[in-house]
Amino acid sequence: VEGERDARTLASLRDPGCAKSESEIAEALTGHWREEQLFVLAQTIQLWDFCRALMRKCDQKIESLVKTMPVRTCARSEVSRSKPRKNQVSFDGRTLLHERLGVDLTQIKGLEVLTVLTVISECGMDLSRFPTDKHYVSWLGLAPGTKKSGHRVLSSRSRRTTNRAATALRLAAQSLLRSDSELGAFGRALRARIGAEKAITAVAAKLARRIYMSLQTGRVFQDRGASYHDHQHHDRHLASLHKRARRLGMQLVPLQLSA
């Protein structure tokens, strides 16, 4: 837009994470520079700069509102080793939320600053009005439905809701399905059995329970890894086989593997 036309000079500005190499980008930038295309590019850049300015103002407003909340603890910011997501806030929301909530919810696997901000904007910081975590999950619309007739379950589908907190937790749960975590292994096992949609809702419900218990007890629920869930699944399956064998009057005997 500023008049630079050398393809190699432009290709040298590529982001290190770009899939194409510098030579491939330089080859793609070799051609005719049409006036109408440059005009559209200039308009797009101005639109992007305008949107970035609005997002910065929005972040400043969110930061000022969070700072008005009472401080519960003196938190020390820890340097995160994970790569920051592009849609996160520009200020140190982790420390601010830790000070106001009394617990660092971003330590829960799958929760980012923006997710926590969305949840507390809908539910508030005091969840004492919910007697148990089950009430909280039901209010979010993440609990199974109870549509019955004559003691017969007609549908267990979760009720549809426009709750922004539930939507944010579902997005977090969707990302967890690809992670090496306890909830990731739990979600993948459910996805293979009941489908992706119900598995995401179930993982989101577990995230909501962890948020509730962390805010109520002041202790962060630590993820125990995918291997923990796999061991639990193995133990439950083995206990079920022992139970079925006893009903049939038999006994399971482990194989003696030769060395």
C-alpha atoms as an extended CHARMM CRD file, in Angstrom:
* protein
*
       259  EXT
         1         1  VAL       CA              0.0000000000        0.0000000000        0.0000000000  PROA      1               0.0000000000
         2         2  GLU       CA              2.9360000000        2.3440000000        0.7290000000  PROA      2               0.0000000000
         3         3  GLY       CA              4.5360000000        1.6200000000       -2.6380000000  PROA      3               0.0000000000
         4         4  GLU       CA              6.8300000000       -1.3480000000       -1.9130000000  PROA      4               0.0000000000
         5         5  ARG       CA              6.7140000000       -3.8010000000       -4.8250000000  PROA      5               0.0000000000
         6         6  ASP       CA              9.7610000000       -6.0260000000       -4.3400000000  PROA      6               0.0000000000
         7         7  ALA       CA              8.4180000000       -9.5440000000       -3.7340000000  PROA      7               0.0000000000
         8         8  ARG       CA             11.3940000000      -10.7550000000       -1.6600000000  PROA      8               0.0000000000
         9         9  THR       CA             11.2730000000       -7.6950000000        0.6070000000  PROA      9               0.0000000000
        10        10  LEU       CA              7.5670000000       -8.2780000000        1.2260000000  PROA      10              0.0000000000
        11        11  ALA       CA              8.0810000000      -12.0160000000        1.7390000000  PROA      11              0.0000000000
        12        12  SER       CA             10.7040000000      -11.3320000000        4.4130000000  PROA      12              0.0000000000
        13        13  LEU       CA              7.9030000000       -9.8700000000        6.5690000000  PROA      13              0.0000000000
        14        14  ARG       CA              6.1350000000      -13.2390000000        6.8480000000  PROA      14              0.0000000000
        15        15  ASP       CA              5.1300000000      -14.5480000000       10.2440000000  PROA      15              0.0000000000
        16        16  PRO       CA              7.3360000000      -17.4240000000       11.4740000000  PROA      16              0.0000000000
        17        17  GLY       CA              4.2430000000      -19.5720000000       11.9460000000  PROA      17              0.0000000000
        18        18  CYS       CA              3.1330000000      -19.1730000000        8.3290000000  PROA      18              0.0000000000
        19        19  ALA       CA              2.6870000000      -22.4920000000        6.5230000000  PROA      19              0.0000000000
        20        20  LYS       CA              4.2990000000      -21.2610000000        3.2940000000  PROA      20              0.0000000000
        21        21  SER       CA              8.0100000000      -20.5990000000        3.0280000000  PROA      21              0.0000000000
        22        22  GLU       CA              9.5110000000      -17.2170000000        2.2120000000  PROA      22              0.0000000000
        23        23  SER       CA             10.3530000000      -18.2790000000       -1.3500000000  PROA      23              0.0000000000
        24        24  GLU       CA              6.7970000000      -19.5270000000       -1.9650000000  PROA      24              0.0000000000
        25        25  ILE       CA              5.3250000000      -16.2520000000       -0.7000000000  PROA      25              0.0000000000
        26        26  ALA       CA              7.7570000000      -14.2620000000       -2.8600000000  PROA      26              0.0000000000
        27        27  GLU       CA              6.6510000000      -16.2480000000       -5.9030000000  PROA      27              0.0000000000
        28        28  ALA       CA              2.9810000000      -15.6260000000       -5.0530000000  PROA      28              0.0000000000
        29        29  LEU       CA              3.6250000000      -11.8650000000       -4.7530000000  PROA      29              0.0000000000
        30        30  THR       CA              5.1630000000      -11.6620000000       -8.2250000000  PROA      30              0.0000000000
        31        31  GLY       CA              2.6620000000      -10.2880000000      -10.7080000000  PROA      31              0.0000000000
        32        32  HSD       CA              0.6300000000       -7.2450000000      -11.7000000000  PROA      32              0.0000000000
        33        33  TRP       CA             -0.2320000000       -4.6930000000       -9.0140000000  PROA      33              0.0000000000
        34        34  ARG       CA             -3.7000000000       -3.5340000000      -10.0290000000  PROA      34              0.0000000000
        35        35  GLU       CA             -4.9200000000       -0.2020000000       -8.7010000000  PROA      35              0.0000000000
        36        36  GLU       CA             -8.3600000000       -1.4340000000       -7.6140000000  PROA      36              0.0000000000
        37        37  GLN       CA             -6.8600000000       -4.3160000000       -5.6330000000  PROA      37              0.0000000000
        38        38  LEU       CA             -4.4700000000       -1.9830000000       -3.8200000000  PROA      38              0.0000000000
        39        39  PHE       CA             -7.4100000000        0.2960000000       -3.0190000000  PROA      39              0.0000000000
        40        40  VAL       CA             -9.3660000000       -2.6180000000       -1.5100000000  PROA      40              0.0000000000
        41        41  LEU       CA             -6.2620000000       -3.6540000000        0.4740000000  PROA      41              0.0000000000
        42        42  ALA       CA             -5.8740000000       -0.1390000000        1.8770000000  PROA      42              0.0000000000
        43        43  GLN       CA             -9.5420000000       -0.0940000000        2.8980000000  PROA      43              0.0000000000
        44        44  THR       CA             -9.1550000000       -3.4750000000        4.6090000000  PROA      44              0.0000000000
        45        45  ILE       CA             -6.1250000000       -2.2880000000        6.5840000000  PROA      45              0.0000000000
        46        46  GLN       CA             -7.9800000000        0.8120000000        7.7510000000  PROA      46              0.0000000000
        47        47  LEU       CA            -10.9530000000       -1.3340000000        8.8060000000  PROA      47              0.0000000000
        48        48  TRP       CA             -8.6400000000       -3.6620000000       10.7550000000  PROA      48              0.0000000000
        49        49  ASP       CA             -6.9370000000       -0.7600000000       12.5080000000  PROA      49              0.0000000000
        50        50  PHE       CA            -10.3490000000        0.6640000000       13.4120000000  PROA      50              0.0000000000
        51        51  CYS       CA            -11.4970000000       -2.6740000000       14.8660000000  PROA      51              0.0000000000
        52        52  ARG       CA             -8.2600000000       -3.0140000000       16.8470000000  PROA      52              0.0000000000
        53        53  ALA       CA             -8.7740000000        0.4600000000       18.3200000000  PROA      53              0.0000000000
        54        54  LEU       CA            -12.3140000000       -0.4550000000       19.3850000000  PROA      54              0.0000000000
        55        55  MET       CA            -11.0950000000       -3.7200000000       20.9430000000  PROA      55              0.0000000000
        56        56  ARG       CA             -8.4520000000       -1.8240000000       22.9280000000  PROA      56              0.0000000000
        57        57  LYS       CA            -11.1350000000        0.5380000000       24.2590000000  PROA      57              0.0000000000
        58        58  CYS       CA            -13.2880000000       -2.4480000000       25.1860000000  PROA      58              0.0000000000
        59        59  ASP       CA            -10.3740000000       -4.0540000000       27.0480000000  PROA      59              0.0000000000
        60        60  GLN       CA             -9.7480000000       -0.8010000000       28.9260000000  PROA      60              0.0000000000
        61        61  LYS       CA            -13.4150000000       -0.6650000000       29.9560000000  PROA      61              0.0000000000
        62        62  ILE       CA            -13.3650000000       -4.2890000000       31.1470000000  PROA      62              0.0000000000
        63        63  GLU       CA            -10.1620000000       -3.6730000000       33.0990000000  PROA      63              0.0000000000
        64        64  SER       CA            -11.6370000000       -0.6040000000       34.8140000000  PROA      64              0.0000000000
        65        65  LEU       CA            -14.7790000000       -2.5350000000       35.7980000000  PROA      65              0.0000000000
        66        66  VAL       CA            -12.7920000000       -5.4650000000       37.2050000000  PROA      66              0.0000000000
        67        67  LYS       CA            -10.6710000000       -3.0750000000       39.2670000000  PROA      67              0.0000000000
        68        68  THR       CA            -13.8230000000       -1.7160000000       40.9570000000  PROA      68              0.0000000000
        69        69  MET       CA            -14.4890000000       -5.1530000000       42.5110000000  PROA      69              0.0000000000
        70        70  PRO       CA            -13.2900000000       -5.7750000000       46.0880000000  PROA      70              0.0000000000
        71        71  VAL       CA             -9.8630000000       -7.3880000000       46.4670000000  PROA      71              0.0000000000
        72        72  ARG       CA             -9.8550000000      -10.7060000000       48.3480000000  PROA      72              0.0000000000
        73        73  THR       CA             -6.2070000000      -11.7130000000       48.1470000000  PROA      73              0.0000000000
        74        74  CYS       CA             -2.8340000000      -10.3510000000       47.0590000000  PROA      74              0.0000000000
        75        75  ALA       CA             -1.9790000000      -12.3590000000       43.9570000000  PROA      75              0.0000000000
        76        76  ARG       CA              1.4010000000      -12.7110000000       42.3240000000  PROA      76              0.0000000000
        77        77  SER       CA              1.3920000000      -12.9470000000       38.5510000000  PROA      77              0.0000000000
        78        78  GLU       CA              3.0400000000      -16.0500000000       37.1300000000  PROA      78              0.0000000000
        79        79  VAL       CA              4.5040000000      -16.1410000000       33.6580000000  PROA      79              0.0000000000
        80        80  SER       CA              2.4160000000      -18.4410000000       31.4890000000  PROA      80              0.0000000000
        81        81  ARG       CA              4.3700000000      -20.7560000000       29.2130000000  PROA      81              0.0000000000
        82        82  SER       CA              1.4210000000      -21.4190000000       26.9250000000  PROA      82              0.0000000000
        83        83  LYS       CA              1.0460000000      -19.4760000000       23.7130000000  PROA      83              0.0000000000
        84        84  PRO       CA             -1.4460000000      -16.6090000000       24.2030000000  PROA      84              0.0000000000
        85        85  ARG       CA             -4.6000000000      -16.8320000000       22.1000000000  PROA      85              0.0000000000
        86        86  LYS       CA             -5.3710000000      -14.0320000000       19.7050000000  PROA      86              0.0000000000
        87        87  ASN       CA             -8.7980000000      -13.2610000000       21.1460000000  PROA      87              0.0000000000
        88        88  GLN       CA             -7.6490000000      -12.7670000000       24.7390000000  PROA      88              0.0000000000
        89        89  VAL       CA             -7.7080000000       -9.4300000000       26.5440000000  PROA      89              0.0000000000
        90        90  SER       CA             -4.6980000000       -7.1270000000       26.2600000000  PROA      90              0.0000000000
        91        91  PHE       CA             -4.3020000000       -6.4980000000       30.0260000000  PROA      91              0.0000000000
        92        92  ASP       CA             -3.1540000000       -8.8300000000       32.8140000000  PROA      92              0.0000000000
        93        93  GLY       CA             -6.5710000000      -10.2910000000       33.4850000000  PROA      93              0.0000000000
        94        94  ARG       CA             -5.1800000000      -13.3380000000       35.2550000000  PROA      94              0.0000000000
        95        95  THR       CA             -3.7570000000      -11.3570000000       38.1630000000  PROA      95              0.0000000000
        96        96  LEU       CA             -6.7900000000       -9.0620000000       38.4100000000  PROA      96              0.0000000000
        97        97  LEU       CA             -9.2120000000      -11.9830000000       38.5250000000  PROA      97              0.0000000000
        98        98  HSD       CA             -7.0450000000      -13.8570000000       41.0300000000  PROA      98              0.0000000000
        99        99  GLU       CA             -7.0990000000      -10.8570000000       43.3640000000  PROA      99              0.0000000000
       100       100  ARG       CA            -10.8770000000      -10.4080000000       43.1020000000  PROA      100             0.0000000000
       101       101  LEU       CA            -11.9430000000      -14.0510000000       43.1390000000  PROA      101             0.0000000000
       102       102  GLY       CA             -9.4250000000      -15.2550000000       45.7030000000  PROA      102             0.0000000000
       103       103  VAL       CA             -8.4870000000      -18.1830000000       43.4500000000  PROA      103             0.0000000000
       104       104  ASP       CA             -6.8020000000      -18.4500000000       40.0460000000  PROA      104             0.0000000000
       105       105  LEU       CA             -9.4390000000      -20.1390000000       37.8730000000  PROA      105             0.0000000000
       106       106  THR       CA             -7.1360000000      -20.0670000000       34.8360000000  PROA      106             0.0000000000
       107       107  GLN       CA             -5.1790000000      -22.9010000000       36.4790000000  PROA      107             0.0000000000
       108       108  ILE       CA             -8.1340000000      -25.1480000000       35.6610000000  PROA      108             0.0000000000
       109       109  LYS       CA             -7.3100000000      -26.9590000000       32.4450000000  PROA      109             0.0000000000
       110       110  GLY       CA             -9.3060000000      -25.4530000000       29.5520000000  PROA      110             0.0000000000
       111       111  LEU       CA            -10.1720000000      -22.0970000000       31.1520000000  PROA      111             0.0000000000
       112       112  GLU       CA             -8.7270000000      -18.8630000000       29.7630000000  PROA      112             0.0000000000
       113       113  VAL       CA             -9.0850000000      -15.3020000000       31.0660000000  PROA      113             0.0000000000
       114       114  LEU       CA            -11.8150000000      -14.4440000000       28.5580000000  PROA      114             0.0000000000
       115       115  THR       CA            -13.7950000000      -17.5620000000       29.5060000000  PROA      115             0.0000000000
       116       116  VAL       CA            -13.6220000000      -16.7020000000       33.2080000000  PROA      116             0.0000000000
       117       117  LEU       CA            -14.6610000000      -13.0960000000       32.4900000000  PROA      117             0.0000000000
       118       118  THR       CA            -17.6660000000      -14.3270000000       30.5170000000  PROA      118             0.0000000000
       119       119  VAL       CA            -18.7260000000      -16.7070000000       33.2840000000  PROA      119             0.0000000000
       120       120  ILE       CA            -18.5190000000      -14.1750000000       36.1170000000  PROA      120             0.0000000000
       121       121  SER       CA            -20.2460000000      -11.5400000000       33.9900000000  PROA      121             0.0000000000
       122       122  GLU       CA            -23.2650000000      -13.8660000000       33.7960000000  PROA      122             0.0000000000
       123       123  CYS       CA            -23.1330000000      -15.5530000000       37.2180000000  PROA      123             0.0000000000
       124       124  GLY       CA            -21.2570000000      -13.1070000000       39.4170000000  PROA      124             0.0000000000
       125       125  MET       CA            -18.4640000000      -13.9570000000       41.8330000000  PROA      125             0.0000000000
       126       126  ASP       CA            -20.6830000000      -15.2050000000       44.6800000000  PROA      126             0.0000000000
       127       127  LEU       CA            -22.2620000000      -18.5730000000       43.8590000000  PROA      127             0.0000000000
       128       128  SER       CA            -23.6830000000      -19.1430000000       47.3600000000  PROA      128             0.0000000000
       129       129  ARG       CA            -27.2220000000      -18.7480000000       46.0120000000  PROA      129             0.0000000000
       130       130  PHE       CA            -26.7560000000      -22.1520000000       44.3690000000  PROA      130             0.0000000000
       131       131  PRO       CA            -27.0110000000      -24.7880000000       47.1600000000  PROA      131             0.0000000000
       132       132  THR       CA            -24.9130000000      -27.3510000000       45.2820000000  PROA      132             0.0000000000
       133       133  ASP       CA            -22.9020000000      -27.6390000000       42.0820000000  PROA      133             0.0000000000
       134       134  LYS       CA            -25.8140000000      -29.5590000000       40.5610000000  PROA      134             0.0000000000
       135       135  HSD       CA            -28.0650000000      -26.5050000000       40.9430000000  PROA      135             0.0000000000
       136       136  TYR       CA            -25.3950000000      -24.3650000000       39.2760000000  PROA      136             0.0000000000
       137       137  VAL       CA            -24.9810000000      -26.7560000000       36.3300000000  PROA      137             0.0000000000
       138       138  SER       CA            -28.7640000000      -26.9770000000       35.9280000000  PROA      138             0.0000000000
       139       139  TRP       CA            -29.0810000000      -23.1760000000       35.9050000000  PROA      139             0.0000000000
       140       140  LEU       CA            -26.4800000000      -23.0040000000       33.1380000000  PROA      140             0.0000000000
       141       141  GLY       CA            -28.5010000000      -25.4630000000       31.0590000000  PROA      141             0.0000000000
       142       142  LEU       CA            -25.7390000000      -28.0760000000       30.9950000000  PROA      142             0.0000000000
       143       143  ALA       CA            -27.5750000000      -30.7800000000       32.9690000000  PROA      143             0.0000000000
       144       144  PRO       CA            -29.5010000000      -33.6300000000       31.3020000000  PROA      144             0.0000000000
       145       145  GLY       CA            -33.1900000000      -32.9790000000       30.7460000000  PROA      145             0.0000000000
       146       146  THR       CA            -35.8980000000      -34.6270000000       32.8270000000  PROA      146             0.0000000000
       147       147  LYS       CA            -38.8020000000      -34.8280000000       30.4200000000  PROA      147             0.0000000000
       148       148  LYS       CA            -40.8500000000      -37.7210000000       31.8130000000  PROA      148             0.0000000000
       149       149  SER       CA            -44.3410000000      -39.1400000000       31.4780000000  PROA      149             0.0000000000
       150       150  GLY       CA            -45.6050000000      -41.8920000000       33.7330000000  PROA      150             0.0000000000
       151       151  HSD       CA            -42.1380000000      -42.4260000000       35.2280000000  PROA      151             0.0000000000
       152       152  ARG       CA            -40.7990000000      -43.0280000000       31.7210000000  PROA      152             0.0000000000
       153       153  VAL       CA            -38.0260000000      -40.7840000000       30.3970000000  PROA      153             0.0000000000
       154       154  LEU       CA            -39.1610000000      -39.2440000000       27.1140000000  PROA      154             0.0000000000
       155       155  SER       CA            -36.0640000000      -37.1180000000       26.5420000000  PROA      155             0.0000000000
       156       156  SER       CA            -32.8400000000      -36.4170000000       28.4130000000  PROA      156             0.0000000000
       157       157  ARG       CA            -31.6920000000      -33.6850000000       26.0480000000  PROA      157             0.0000000000
       158       158  SER       CA            -30.3100000000      -30.5840000000       27.7660000000  PROA      158             0.0000000000
       159       159  ARG       CA            -32.6110000000      -27.6190000000       27.5290000000  PROA      159             0.0000000000
       160       160  ARG       CA            -31.7330000000      -24.9690000000       24.9790000000  PROA      160             0.0000000000
       161       161  THR       CA            -30.4130000000      -21.7770000000       26.4960000000  PROA      161             0.0000000000
       162       162  THR       CA            -28.9210000000      -18.4520000000       25.4380000000  PROA      162             0.0000000000
       163       163  ASN       CA            -26.6980000000      -18.2750000000       28.5200000000  PROA      163             0.0000000000
       164       164  ARG       CA            -23.3740000000      -16.7440000000       27.4650000000  PROA      164             0.0000000000
       165       165  ALA       CA            -21.5450000000      -18.5500000000       30.2620000000  PROA      165             0.0000000000
       166       166  ALA       CA            -22.7620000000      -21.9350000000       29.0100000000  PROA      166             0.0000000000
       167       167  THR       CA            -21.6720000000      -21.0440000000       25.4710000000  PROA      167             0.0000000000
       168       168  ALA       CA            -18.1970000000      -20.0400000000       26.6940000000  PROA      168             0.0000000000
       169       169  LEU       CA            -17.8500000000      -23.2890000000       28.6600000000  PROA      169             0.0000000000
       170       170  ARG       CA            -18.9080000000      -25.3310000000       25.6390000000  PROA      170             0.0000000000
       171       171  LEU       CA            -16.2250000000      -23.6260000000       23.5410000000  PROA      171             0.0000000000
       172       172  ALA       CA            -13.6600000000      -24.3940000000       26.2360000000  PROA      172             0.0000000000
       173       173  ALA       CA            -14.8610000000      -28.0080000000       26.3550000000  PROA      173             0.0000000000
       174       174  GLN       CA            -14.5360000000      -28.3000000000       22.5920000000  PROA      174             0.0000000000
       175       175  SER       CA            -10.8630000000      -27.3320000000       22.7800000000  PROA      175             0.0000000000
       176       176  LEU       CA            -10.2940000000      -29.8130000000       25.6110000000  PROA      176             0.0000000000
       177       177  LEU       CA            -11.2980000000      -32.7630000000       23.4230000000  PROA      177             0.0000000000
       178       178  ARG       CA             -7.9530000000      -32.4020000000       21.6330000000  PROA      178             0.0000000000
       179       179  SER       CA             -5.8580000000      -32.0940000000       24.7960000000  PROA      179             0.0000000000
       180       180  ASP       CA             -3.9260000000      -34.6300000000       26.8630000000  PROA      180             0.0000000000
       181       181  SER       CA             -5.9350000000      -34.0120000000       30.0340000000  PROA      181             0.0000000000
       182       182  GLU       CA             -8.3690000000      -35.8290000000       32.2750000000  PROA      182             0.0000000000
       183       183  LEU       CA            -11.3760000000      -34.0120000000       30.8300000000  PROA      183             0.0000000000
       184       184  GLY       CA            -10.0040000000      -34.5220000000       27.3160000000  PROA      184             0.0000000000
       185       185  ALA       CA             -9.8550000000      -38.3000000000       27.8040000000  PROA      185             0.0000000000
       186       186  PHE       CA            -13.3230000000      -38.2370000000       29.4280000000  PROA      186             0.0000000000
       187       187  GLY       CA            -14.7600000000      -36.2740000000       26.4860000000  PROA      187             0.0000000000
       188       188  ARG       CA            -13.1890000000      -38.4950000000       23.8440000000  PROA      188             0.0000000000
       189       189  ALA       CA            -14.5730000000      -41.6130000000       25.5280000000  PROA      189             0.0000000000
       190       190  LEU       CA            -18.0550000000      -40.0850000000       25.5910000000  PROA      190             0.0000000000
       191       191  ARG       CA            -17.7750000000      -38.8280000000       22.0110000000  PROA      191             0.0000000000
       192       192  ALA       CA            -17.1280000000      -42.3590000000       20.7740000000  PROA      192             0.0000000000
       193       193  ARG       CA            -20.2320000000      -43.6110000000       22.6100000000  PROA      193             0.0000000000
       194       194  ILE       CA            -22.8710000000      -40.8500000000       22.4460000000  PROA      194             0.0000000000
       195       195  GLY       CA            -21.5950000000      -38.3300000000       19.8990000000  PROA      195             0.0000000000
       196       196  ALA       CA            -19.6440000000      -35.0700000000       19.9350000000  PROA      196             0.0000000000
       197       197  GLU       CA            -22.5150000000      -32.7250000000       20.8720000000  PROA      197             0.0000000000
       198       198  LYS       CA            -23.4610000000      -34.5440000000       24.0770000000  PROA      198             0.0000000000
       199       199  ALA       CA            -19.8100000000      -35.1290000000       24.9660000000  PROA      199             0.0000000000
       200       200  ILE       CA            -19.0460000000      -31.3920000000       24.7240000000  PROA      200             0.0000000000
       201       201  THR       CA            -22.0240000000      -30.6040000000       26.9750000000  PROA      201             0.0000000000
       202       202  ALA       CA            -20.8660000000      -33.1840000000       29.5260000000  PROA      202             0.0000000000
       203       203  VAL       CA            -17.3060000000      -31.7800000000       29.5850000000  PROA      203             0.0000000000
       204       204  ALA       CA            -18.7070000000      -28.2400000000       29.9000000000  PROA      204             0.0000000000
       205       205  ALA       CA            -20.7710000000      -29.3930000000       32.8930000000  PROA      205             0.0000000000
       206       206  LYS       CA            -17.6200000000      -30.7680000000       34.5470000000  PROA      206             0.0000000000
       207       207  LEU       CA            -15.8610000000      -27.4390000000       33.9440000000  PROA      207             0.0000000000
       208       208  ALA       CA            -18.7830000000      -25.6480000000       35.5840000000  PROA      208             0.0000000000
       209       209  ARG       CA            -18.5400000000      -27.9530000000       38.6160000000  PROA      209             0.0000000000
       210       210  ARG       CA            -14.8250000000      -27.2340000000       38.9320000000  PROA      210             0.0000000000
       211       211  ILE       CA            -15.4910000000      -23.5010000000       38.8270000000  PROA      211             0.0000000000
       212       212  TYR       CA            -18.1920000000      -23.8200000000       41.4930000000  PROA      212             0.0000000000
       213       213  MET       CA            -16.0580000000      -25.9480000000       43.8220000000  PROA      213             0.0000000000
       214       214  SER       CA            -13.0050000000      -23.7090000000       43.3550000000  PROA      214             0.0000000000
       215       215  LEU       CA            -14.9560000000      -20.5400000000       44.1920000000  PROA      215             0.0000000000
       216       216  GLN       CA            -16.6720000000      -22.1690000000       47.1680000000  PROA      216             0.0000000000
       217       217  THR       CA            -13.6010000000      -23.8120000000       48.6950000000  PROA      217             0.0000000000
       218       218  GLY       CA            -10.8400000000      -21.4400000000       47.5300000000  PROA      218             0.0000000000
       219       219  ARG       CA             -8.8100000000      -24.3600000000       46.1360000000  PROA      219             0.0000000000
       220       220  VAL       CA             -8.1930000000      -24.9880000000       42.4490000000  PROA      220             0.0000000000
       221       221  PHE       CA             -9.2230000000      -28.3750000000       41.0990000000  PROA      221             0.0000000000
       222       222  GLN       CA             -6.0500000000      -29.8340000000       39.5670000000  PROA      222             0.0000000000
       223       223  ASP       CA             -6.2630000000      -31.9090000000       36.3870000000  PROA      223             0.0000000000
       224       224  ARG       CA             -4.8590000000      -35.4190000000       36.9380000000  PROA      224             0.0000000000
       225       225  GLY       CA             -4.0510000000      -36.1770000000       33.3130000000  PROA      225             0.0000000000
       226       226  ALA       CA             -5.4560000000      -38.4800000000       30.6520000000  PROA      226             0.0000000000
       227       227  SER       CA             -3.7870000000      -41.5470000000       32.1950000000  PROA      227             0.0000000000
       228       228  TYR       CA             -5.8560000000      -41.0910000000       35.3900000000  PROA      228             0.0000000000
       229       229  HSD       CA             -9.1080000000      -41.3680000000       33.4350000000  PROA      229             0.0000000000
       230       230  ASP       CA             -7.7950000000      -44.3660000000       31.4670000000  PROA      230             0.0000000000
       231       231  HSD       CA             -6.8680000000      -46.1810000000       34.7060000000  PROA      231             0.0000000000
       232       232  GLN       CA            -10.2820000000      -45.4060000000       36.1880000000  PROA      232             0.0000000000
       233       233  HSD       CA            -12.0090000000      -46.7270000000       33.0560000000  PROA      233             0.0000000000
       234       234  HSD       CA             -9.8910000000      -49.8990000000       33.2220000000  PROA      234             0.0000000000
       235       235  ASP       CA            -10.6990000000      -50.4630000000       36.9000000000  PROA      235             0.0000000000
       236       236  ARG       CA            -14.4510000000      -49.9240000000       36.3710000000  PROA      236             0.0000000000
       237       237  HSD       CA            -14.4750000000      -52.2890000000       33.3930000000  PROA      237             0.0000000000
       238       238  LEU       CA            -12.5790000000      -54.9320000000       35.3710000000  PROA      238             0.0000000000
       239       239  ALA       CA            -14.9470000000      -54.6010000000       38.3520000000  PROA      239             0.0000000000
       240       240  SER       CA            -17.9120000000      -55.0230000000       36.0080000000  PROA      240             0.0000000000
       241       241  LEU       CA            -16.4050000000      -58.2010000000       34.5490000000  PROA      241             0.0000000000
       242       242  HSD       CA            -15.8140000000      -59.6250000000       38.0660000000  PROA      242             0.0000000000
       243       243  LYS       CA            -19.4240000000      -58.8400000000       38.9840000000  PROA      243             0.0000000000
       244       244  ARG       CA            -20.8020000000      -60.5640000000       35.8730000000  PROA      244             0.0000000000
       245       245  ALA       CA            -18.5660000000      -63.5750000000       36.4900000000  PROA      245             0.0000000000
       246       246  ARG       CA            -19.8700000000      -63.9570000000       40.0620000000  PROA      246             0.0000000000
       247       247  ARG       CA            -23.4650000000      -63.8670000000       38.7930000000  PROA      247             0.0000000000
       248       248  LEU       CA            -22.6270000000      -66.7320000000       36.4380000000  PROA      248             0.0000000000
       249       249  GLY       CA            -20.8830000000      -68.6670000000       39.1720000000  PROA      249             0.0000000000
       250       250  MET       CA            -17.4630000000      -68.1870000000       37.6510000000  PROA      250             0.0000000000
       251       251  GLN       CA            -14.2320000000      -66.4810000000       38.5760000000  PROA      251             0.0000000000
       252       252  LEU       CA            -11.8640000000      -64.3960000000       36.5090000000  PROA      252             0.0000000000
       253       253  VAL       CA             -8.2870000000      -65.6120000000       36.4860000000  PROA      253             0.0000000000
       254       254  PRO       CA             -5.5540000000      -63.3360000000       35.1020000000  PROA      254             0.0000000000
       255       255  LEU       CA             -3.3140000000      -64.7620000000       32.4190000000  PROA      255             0.0000000000
       256       256  GLN       CA              0.1860000000      -65.7200000000       33.4280000000  PROA      256             0.0000000000
       257       257  LEU       CA              2.3190000000      -64.1790000000       30.7300000000  PROA      257             0.0000000000
       258       258  SER       CA              5.5590000000      -66.0330000000       30.1210000000  PROA      258             0.0000000000
       259       259  ALA       CA              8.7610000000      -63.9900000000       30.3810000000  PROA      259             0.0000000000
